[in-house]
C-alpha cells in the first residue's frame, strides 16, 4: 500500500457493497412458472463456477426465480447486449397483486430446447442449465448452481482466429453492470499482461 493512500474502514455487516462500485455481468435468467408462463429476471451476481459446465447466480428464496427453479429443476441464462439494457431492466418489473408478471409476456423471447424457460431474444450468449444444487442460508440469499446442458452464441460474438479480439469487442460490445445501479458498455480493451509461463 502506498504510504499516502488513505483507507476508510467499512462495516462488513452493513452496506459494504453500496460503498464502492463493483463490475459484474448483467444476465437475464429465465424460468417456468407453475402455470406454464415464462418468467424473466435480471441478475448480476452471476458467473461460471468452474472451467467446465457449472454456472451459478445469487437469488433470494422470496423470488419466483428461486421457487421456479426449485420446482422445475432447470433455468436459462441470456447474456444481454448494451442495446438491451432497457429490456433487461423491464424484466425486473414488480409483479401484479395477483402474482402475475405481464412484462415477461411483452418481452421478445424464444424458447429453450431442453431447459424449462425462455431466452431474451437478441442476446449474445444463451445457456440452458439443469439444477445441480442450491446453497441456502447465505444471509437472506441462496446460490443456485446449474450444470450447463446446452449453449449457443451469436455468430458476431464468437472469437475467431482471423479476427483480433479488440476488433471483435468494438463490433460486438459487452454490457456490464456496475453495482449499485449503473451500467457500462465495454468496447475498448487491453490485453492482460500475464507473466511469461503463466498457465490457468
KASULQUI-V578176 format. One record per residue. N is the residue number from 1. RES is the residue in three letters. SS is DSSP state (hx for helix, st for strand, lp for the rest). PSI is psi in degrees with one decimal (none if undefined). Layout:
# KASULQUI-V578176
N RES SS PSI
N RES SS PSI
This chain:
# KASULQUI-V578176
1 UNK lp 135.6
2 UNK lp 141.1
3 UNK lp -27.7
4 UNK lp 7.3
5 UNK lp 124.4
6 UNK lp 127.9
7 UNK lp 141.3
8 UNK lp 126.1
9 UNK lp 131.3
10 UNK lp 148.1
11 UNK lp 111.6
12 UNK lp -16.3
13 UNK lp -3.0
14 UNK lp -130.6
15 UNK lp 44.8
16 UNK hx -50.4
17 UNK hx -3.0
18 UNK hx -1.6
19 UNK hx -22.9
20 UNK lp 160.9
21 UNK lp 139.4
22 UNK st 136.5
23 UNK st 134.9
24 UNK st 159.4
25 UNK st 165.0
26 UNK lp 115.9
27 UNK st 163.4
28 UNK st 121.9
29 UNK st 130.7
30 UNK st 136.1
31 UNK st 169.4
32 UNK st 126.8
33 UNK lp 164.7
34 UNK lp -30.1
35 UNK lp 4.4
36 UNK lp -8.7
37 UNK lp 156.5
38 UNK st 143.9
39 UNK st 138.1
40 UNK st 137.5
41 UNK st 129.8
42 UNK st 144.5
43 UNK st 145.5
44 UNK lp -19.3
45 UNK lp 72.1
46 UNK st 140.3
47 UNK st 162.2
48 UNK st 142.4
49 UNK lp 7.2
50 UNK lp 172.2
51 UNK lp -0.5
52 UNK lp -109.4
53 UNK lp 3.1
54 UNK st 134.8
55 UNK st 139.9
56 UNK st 161.4
57 UNK st 159.8
58 UNK st 138.2
59 UNK st 152.6
60 UNK lp 142.7
61 UNK lp -16.4
62 UNK lp -21.0
63 UNK lp 149.2
64 UNK hx -30.7
65 UNK hx -50.4
66 UNK hx -49.0
67 UNK hx -41.4
68 UNK hx -42.2
69 UNK hx -39.9
70 UNK hx -36.9
71 UNK hx -47.2
72 UNK hx -18.9
73 UNK lp 27.9
74 UNK st 166.0
75 UNK st 167.7
76 UNK st 159.6
77 UNK st 126.2
78 UNK st 122.8
79 UNK st 117.1
80 UNK lp 156.1
81 UNK lp 163.8
82 UNK hx -32.2
83 UNK hx -10.5
84 UNK hx 14.7
85 UNK hx -45.3
86 UNK hx -40.6
87 UNK hx -42.9
88 UNK hx -39.0
89 UNK hx -41.5
90 UNK hx -30.1
91 UNK lp -15.8
92 UNK lp 5.2
93 UNK lp 140.5
94 UNK lp 159.6
95 UNK lp 157.1
96 UNK lp 171.0
97 UNK lp -28.9
98 UNK lp 3.7
99 UNK lp -4.9
100 UNK lp 162.0
101 UNK lp 78.9
102 UNK lp -26.9
103 UNK hx -31.1
104 UNK hx -31.1
105 UNK hx -23.8
106 UNK hx -19.8
107 UNK lp 145.6
108 UNK lp 122.6
109 UNK st 168.8
110 UNK st 150.7
111 UNK st 150.5
112 UNK lp 159.5
113 UNK lp -33.3
114 UNK lp -35.2
115 UNK lp 161.3
116 UNK lp 112.6
117 UNK lp 179.6
118 UNK st 166.2
119 UNK st 150.4
120 UNK st 125.1
121 UNK lp 150.7
122 UNK lp 17.3
123 UNK lp -167.5
124 UNK lp -16.6
125 UNK st 133.8
126 UNK st 121.1
127 UNK st 137.7
128 UNK st 127.1
129 UNK st 140.3
130 UNK st 144.1
131 UNK st 127.4
132 UNK st -50.8
133 UNK st 161.9
134 UNK st 127.4
135 UNK st 106.2
136 UNK st 175.6
137 UNK st 39.4
138 UNK st 79.1
139 UNK lp -119.2
140 UNK lp 16.2
141 UNK st 177.3
142 UNK st 151.9
143 UNK st 117.9
144 UNK st 122.3
145 UNK st 125.8
146 UNK st 162.0
147 UNK st 123.1
148 UNK st 123.1
149 UNK st -13.8
150 UNK st 145.7
151 UNK st 139.5
152 UNK st 151.0
153 UNK st 148.8
154 UNK lp 137.3
155 UNK hx -35.0
156 UNK hx -5.2
157 UNK hx -3.1
158 UNK lp 134.7
159 UNK lp 142.0
160 UNK lp 150.6
161 UNK lp -23.3
162 UNK lp 11.6
163 UNK lp 127.7
164 UNK lp 139.1
165 UNK hx -38.0
166 UNK hx -39.7
167 UNK hx -38.9
168 UNK hx -47.5
169 UNK hx -28.3
170 UNK hx -38.8
171 UNK hx -29.2
172 UNK lp 73.4
173 UNK lp 160.3
174 UNK st 151.3
175 UNK st 134.2
176 UNK st 148.1
177 UNK st 132.1
178 UNK st 96.5
179 UNK st 132.5
180 UNK lp 124.5
181 UNK lp 19.9
182 UNK st 162.6
183 UNK st 165.1
184 UNK st 157.3
185 UNK st 130.8
186 UNK st 113.2
187 UNK lp -13.0
188 UNK lp 114.1
189 UNK lp 165.6
190 UNK lp 149.9
191 UNK lp 136.6
192 UNK lp 129.4
193 UNK lp 70.1
194 UNK lp 145.7
195 UNK lp 156.1
196 UNK lp 133.7
197 UNK lp 3.3
198 UNK lp 135.9
199 UNK lp 150.5
200 UNK lp none
